[in-house]
Amino acid sequence: MKILLINLESDEERLRFQSSQFEQLGLSFERIPAISSSDIPDSLYANESSSWQRKLRKAELACFLSHKKAWEAVSDSEIPILILEDDVVLSKDLNRVLKNIEDRLFLDHVSLEARSRKKLLGKKQYRLCESYFLRKLFQDRSGAAAYVLWPSGAKKLLKKYSEKGASLADAHITECNTLTSYQVVPALAIQIDQCENYNLKSPIQIKSAISIHAKPTSDGELFLHIGFKIKRMSAMFKQGLKFIRYLGRSEYIKIELGSNFK
């Protein structure tokens, strides 16, 4: 399976780590240059930053636009592609699981990631290979560091962007109601900042490009502030409806990691 790695030009240490990790996995990747905050002109930020439930930081918008570049690449292809962020730690079982995913044409999106948060999964599971399964993913709030995307799924994400604008990358995916999403269980990937939570040694020290920027506010912009509140309330209402809709055939569970990380 083709693999795209989103990486900032300045994050040389992360790129070295990924090159080493992929060498050990016997896999290769194609680097897709990430968009940085400094790449975003003020006019674009003004147009794109207020589409979601709160005002986006420039770094959050840059992250979203970087994923959008990857979605465009998938949309133009005829095959599913694995999209990774450059702070992801991967299981040594990745390759053999991917081989059992790529021919499943009924899918749009498969999350490989866990992040110490519960996800709403279907109770029915489909065997991929020994000890790995697919489960329907109804609700996810766990980042966008590792996921397989089909051209059909990429087109749906891009269509949502054209209609609703930018948001957090992971929120955009989970809030795309037309997307047919599944989760690999147990997970094959975590972000480096989650290593301690899963009793793994962090391979490198990292600092989030997003967290170092203060959150922008809509103070003094009354109508914008009210609009954000309405969007948040609407999103919460839709999440509640989803939970009720799938009650009885789904469950909130914390995704565990596969055993082959060390």
N, C-alpha and C positions, 0 to 999 in steps of 0.2 A: 504494500500500500504506500502511496506517496505521502510524505510527511512535510508539512510546512511549519517552520519554527519562527515565531514572531520575536524579533530581537532588535533592540535599539543599538544604533551605531556605537554609542558610548559604553554599552554594557559588555565589554570585552571579557571580563571574568566569567560572566554567565555563559557566553558563547564558548569559552574554553571548557567549562564544565560540561556543557551539552555535547560538545565534540567528543570528550572523553567518555561520557555516559553512552553515547550512541555507538562508539567503537566497541565498548564492552557488550552492547546488545546485538552487535552485528548488523546494525541498521544504518541508513543514511538519511539525511534531511536536506531540505532546501530552505535556506534562510530567506525570510521575507522581511525587509527593512521596516521596522516599526516607525510610526509617526510620533514625534516628540512634541511636548508642549510648545516649544519654540517654533515648531513648524506651522502652528495654527495662527493665522492672522486674526486680529481683533474682530474684524468684520464677520469671519466664519464663526468665531466663538459666540458672538452676539446672536447670530442666527440659529445656532445649534444647541446652545447650552441650556435652554429653558423648555425643552420638549418633554422632559420626563417629570417625575414626581417631586423633584427638587432641582435647584440649579447645579449643573455639573461643574466640577473643577476642570481646568484645562487639561490636566493629566488624565482625568477620567474620559474626557472627550477624545483625547489622543489615543487612549487604549481602545475605545470603541471604534474609531476610524481605522486603527490597525487591524482589528478583527474584520472590519468591513472589507478591507483590501483582500484578506484571506477568503472571505465569502465570495467576492467577485471572481477570484481565481477558481474556486470550486464550481461556481455557476457556469463558468466557461469550459469546464472539463466534462468528461463523460463518466467519471469514476468518483467513488468516495475518497476523501482525503482526511488524514489526521491533522488537526490543527493544535499546536502546542504553544504555550507561553514559555519564555526562556528560564523560568524559575521552577520548572516542573521536575519532580523525581519520579522515575518510571520503574515499573516492575520488570524483572527479567523474563516474565511470561508474556510481555507485550506482543512480540512478533507472532507467536502461535495463536493468541486470541484474535489478533487482527485478521489473520488468515481465515478465521471462522466467522468474521463479521462482514467482510467486504462484498460477498455475493448475496447478501440479504437485501434485495431490492425494495422491500416494502418499508424500509426505514428512511427517515430524513436526518436523524441526529442521534448519536449515542454518546453519552457522557462516560468517561473513564475514571472520573475524579471523585475523591472523598475529601470533606473539609470539616470534620467535627460537628456537622450539623445534620439534622434529620431531613430526609427527603420523603416525599409521598410517592410510594411505589405500588404498582400492581402486585397482587399476591401471586399471580401465575408467573412461572419462570420458564425460560427456554434455554436448554443446555447449549453452550457454545463448544466446550471441550471439558476435559476433566477438571472439576472443581470451579468452573466459571459459567455464569448464567447471564441471560438478558432478562430484565424486568421492565415493564412499562413505567416510564417516568412521567408522573403527572405534575409534580411541583418540585422545583429545585432552586436553592439559593446558595450555591456553593462555589461560585467562581466559574471561570471559563478557561482554565489552564490546559485542559486536555479533552478534546471531543472529536469524534469522527462526524463529518458532515457530507451528505450526499448532494449532488447538484439540485435535486428537487428541494431539499431543505435550505440550501443557500438562496435559491430564488425566493422562497417564502420569507426568509430573514430580510432580504433586500427589498422585497415588496412592503414589508412592515415598516422599514426605514423610510421608504418613499412616502408612506402614508402618515406615519407618526413622528418621524424624526429620530434623533439620537437619544440614547439612554446609557446606562451601564451595560457593558457587553453581556454579562451573565443575565441581567434582568431582561434584556432584549430577547435573549434566547428563551428563557423560561416563560416570558409573557407572550410569546408568539403562539397563539392558540391553534393555529393551523399546522404546527410542526408535530410530526410523529416522532416522539422522543423515547429512548430507552436508556437504561443504566446497566453497565457491567457490574456484576456482583460476584465476588468481592472486587473492590476497586483496584485499578492498575496504576493510578497516579495520585500524587499529592503535590501541593506547592511546598517549597522549602520552608516557609514560615510555619508549616504544620508538622514538621518532622518531630518536634518535641512531644506533640500531642499523640503521636503514634509510636513513641519510643524508638525513633530512628535518629541517628546522628546527622546533623545538618552538614551537607557536603561543602557548602561555602556560606559566608556571611552575606546577607542581602539587606537592602534597604528599599522599601517601597517607594516608587517614583510618585505614587499618588498621595500617600499619607504625609509627605513632607510639605504639601500645599494645604493651606487653610481652606476650609469649606467656604465657598462664596455664599452670600446671603441675599435674600430679596427684601431686606429691611428698607423701608422707604418706598417700596414698590407694592402698594397695597393689593392691586388687582392681580399682580403676578403671584404674590404670596397666597392669596385666596385660591388662585388657579392651581398651585401646587397642592394645597390641602384637598381640593376636590379630586385631583388625580390620585392622591394617596388613598383617600376614602374609597374611590372607585376600584382601585387595585385590591384593597383589602376585601371589599365586597365580592369581587370576582374570585378571590382565593377561597373565601368562605363557600361560595356556590360550588366551586370545584370540589372542595372537600366533601360537601353533601352529595354531590353528583356521583362521586366514586366511593362513597361510604359502603362498606361491605365487600368491596373487591380491591381495596387498597389498604396500606398501612404506612404510618410514619415510622421510619427506622433510620438509625445511624449506620451508614455504610462502613463496613470494616475493610481493611486492606488485605490483599492476598499475601501469602506467606513469603513470596520470593522477591523481597526488596533488599535483603542484606547480602 
